[in-house]
Amino acid sequence: MHDENINKIKEIIGSAASIPDPVERSRKYRTIVGILSQNAVRSNDPEYIEEAMKIAGMVTDDPSKAYVEIIRAISKMNRKDKKTFDETVKITEKIDNDLDLSVALSEIVFAFGKYGINKKDEMIYFASLDLVQKIPMNTYRAMAYRNLSKVMADIDQIKSLDLLDRSIEILGKSEGEGIKTIYQILAYCDTSAVLAKLNDNRSYGFFRKAEEMTDNIMDDFEKSAVLLKILETGIEIGNKFEDKKILDDAAGISKGITREYYKTLAKNALLKKKN
């Protein structure tokens, strides 16, 4: 970290310390943690993480979010080794609720697990795989297995399918747990897409489940988002299995998208259809 950056950080911290309202002061510290975390990612300089950890200790208003921010930054940095993995997992001990802990652990699993798969580093890969079991919330634990499965699909389809089957099993147990509909749809679409990549016809079942659930979404933004996801997934399945009907249906799905931003993305997605 350069001297001028150190001086700037000291100035910002000093200005935060002078805020009399403890809630506002805590929010300022959390903002500083976010800035330091972003700088860590941009520079790959672990000193920013060290500073962020010091400031996170001063956050009194929802400090868990500050630690999640730091963990997310470490996960995006280039350095991936067992020592960094262990240190990052250690930070999660400071998180005091299941949601933030699930988010943090899933970030670690994906980042280090992906590195382990791509670099053939079995120590980091298996450590990441073991960590999945510690994710408290089913949706995030299922997502962690699913994300690893996606990465593994291009390398070892048997292992990828095993990971995906674990995710599917958790998803099945999660039904009826009050999970927000949009998250269920996204999970089914992701599962469907990976199954298609693995030439597994179960892909159709998960795709149909996702389609059937869209009627339960009333919010226009959310509906447009999930319809786009379903459209993209349908195109992936249709292209993979050369299923003309699903590809033709994709154009019909796009008509239900009402928000301009998602309409534009849908038009771009339709260009990927195989004719």
N, C-alpha and C positions, 0 to 999 in steps of 0.2 A: 504494500500500500504506500503510495507516494505521500510525502510530507504535506503537500497542499490539501490532499484528501483528508488526512488526519486532522488538520487544522479546521477544515470545514465541518467535519463530524463533531469536533469538540465545541464549535460554535453552536451547532444545532442542538446538541445535548444540553449546553449551557442555557439556551433559550427555553428549552423544555423544563429544565429544573426551576426556572423562575416563575413558572405558571402556578398561581396560588390554588386554583381549583384542582383537587386530586384526580377527579375523573378526567378533566381536560388534559391534565399533565400525563396521565396514563395513556390517553389516546394519542398524544403527541409522541410518546415513547414507542407506541406500536407502529406509528407512521415511520419513525426512524428505523425500526427493525425492518420494515418493508423496503425502505430505501437501501439499507445496507445489504439486504438479501439480493435485491436486484443488481447491485454493484458486484456482488460475489459471482453471480451468474455471468455477467458481462465480462468480468476480468479473470475469472477462475482463480481468484486470490482468496485463500482460506482465512486471511486476516480479517476480511469483512465479516465472515461467519463468527469469528471469535468476538468481534465488537458487537455483532448483533445479539449474541448470547448474553453478553454483559447487560445490554439495554433491555433485553427480554425479561431479565430478572427484576427490572424496575416497573414492569407493566402490572398493574393491579386490576384493571378492568378486562376480564376475559383473557388472561395471559396465555391460555392454550393456543389461541389463534396466532399469537406471535411465534410460538414454537413450531406450529404447522408451517408458517411462512418460511422459517429457517430450514426446516426439513425439505420443503419443496425446492428451495434454492440449492441445497446440497445435492439433491437428486438430479438437478439439471446440470451440475458442474461436471467437468471432465474426469476428475479424480474418482476412480472406482477401485477400491481395494478392500480387503477384509477389515483392516483397521478403521477405515472411514465408515464402512458398513456398521461395525460395532458401535462406533462413536455416535452415529446417527440414530441407531436403535436406542441407545442410552438416553438421547434427548427426549424420546417419546415418554419416558417415565415422568416427565414434568407436565404431561397433558392430563387433565382431570375429568374428561368426559368421553363417552364412547364414540360419538360422532367424529370429533376432532382426532381421536386416536385412530379410528378406522381410516380416515382420510390420510393421516400421516403414514401409517403402516403400509397402506396400499401404494402410496407414492414411492416408498423405499423398495417394496417388493418389485414394482414394475421397473424402476430405474436400474437397480442392481441386478435383478433377475434377467432383464434384457441384456445387460452387459455380460453377465455370466454365460448366457446362451450364445451370443454373437462372438464372444472372445474365447469360448470353450473353457471358461474358468469354472470348474465344477464346484470348488469351495464356495464361491460367491453365489452361484446358482442354487445350490442345495440349501445354503443359509437363507436365501430369499424365499425358497419354497417352504422351508420350515416356518418362516415368519408369518406366512399366510394364516396359519392356524391361530395366531394370536390376534387377528383382526376380529374385534367383537361383533360388528354388525354384519349380518348375512349378506346384504346387498354388496357391500364392499369386499367381503371375502370371496363371493362369487365372481365379482368383477376382477379381482386380483388373479384368480385362476384363469379367467377368460383372456385377460391381457397377456399373460404368459403363453397361453395356448396360441394366440395370434402370432406371437414372435416365433414360437417353436414350429408353426405350421410349415414354414419354408425350409426347415432343417430336418425335422423328424416328425412325420405325420402320426406315427403311433403314439409317441409321447404327447404330441399336441392334443390328440383325441382323448387321451387319459386325463389331461388337465381340464379339457373342456367338459368331460363327463363329471368331474368333481364339481365344476361350476354349475352344471345343469342340476345335479343332485341338490345342491344348496338352494338354487332357485326354486325347485319344487317344494322344498320345506318352507320357503319364505312366503309362498302364496297364502293370502289371508292374514298377513301380519301388518296390514295397514300401510304398505309401501305405496308411495305416490304413483299414480297410474303412469305418468310420463316416464318415470324411471324403470318401471316394468317393461314398457314398450321398447325403450332403448336397449334394455338388457336382452329382450327376445330378439330384436333386430341384430344386435352384435353376435348373439349365439347362432342365429340363422346364417349370417354371413360367414362365420368361421366354419360352420358345418359344411356349407357349400364349397368353401375352399378345400375342405378335406374330402370332398365327393361323398358326403353323407346325406342321404335323402331326408333325414330328420329335419333338415333345413326348412323344408316346406311347412312342417307343423308349427315351428316357432314363428315363421313368417306370418302364418294365418292367425296365430294367437295375437300377434302385434296388431294386425289389421283389425281384428274384432274389437280390440280395446279402444280404438280411436274414438268411438262414439261416446265414450265416457268423459272425454275431454271437452270442456266448454270454452275455455280461454282461447281466443283467436291466435295469440302468439304461440302458445304451447301446441295448439292443434297444427298450426303451420309447421312448427319445428318437427313434430313427430311424423307428419305426413311426408316431409322431406326425407326424414330418416328411412321411412318405409319405402319410399320411391327409390332411394339410393340402394337399399338392401335388395329390392325387387330386381333392379338392374343387375346387381352382382350375381344374384341367383340365376336370373334369366340368361345372362351371358355365360355363366359357368356350365349350366345344364342345357344350354341352347333351347330354352323354353320360350317359344314365341308368344304364348298367351300371357305369361307374366310380363314380358317386355312390352306387349301391347297395352296391358293394364296400367303400366307405369304412367302413360300419358293421361289416363283417366284420373289417377291419384293426384297428379299435379294440378288438376282443375279445382281440387278442394283447398289448395293453398291460397290464402287470401292476403298475406302480408308480402309487400314488395320485395323485401330483402330475401325471403325464402323463395319467392317466385323466381328471382334471378338465379339463385343457386339450383333450383329445380330445372330451369332451362339448360343450365350448364351440365347438370347430371344427365339429362336426356340425350345429350350429344354423345354420351359414352355407350349408348345402346348399340348392340350388334344388329344389323338389319338382315 
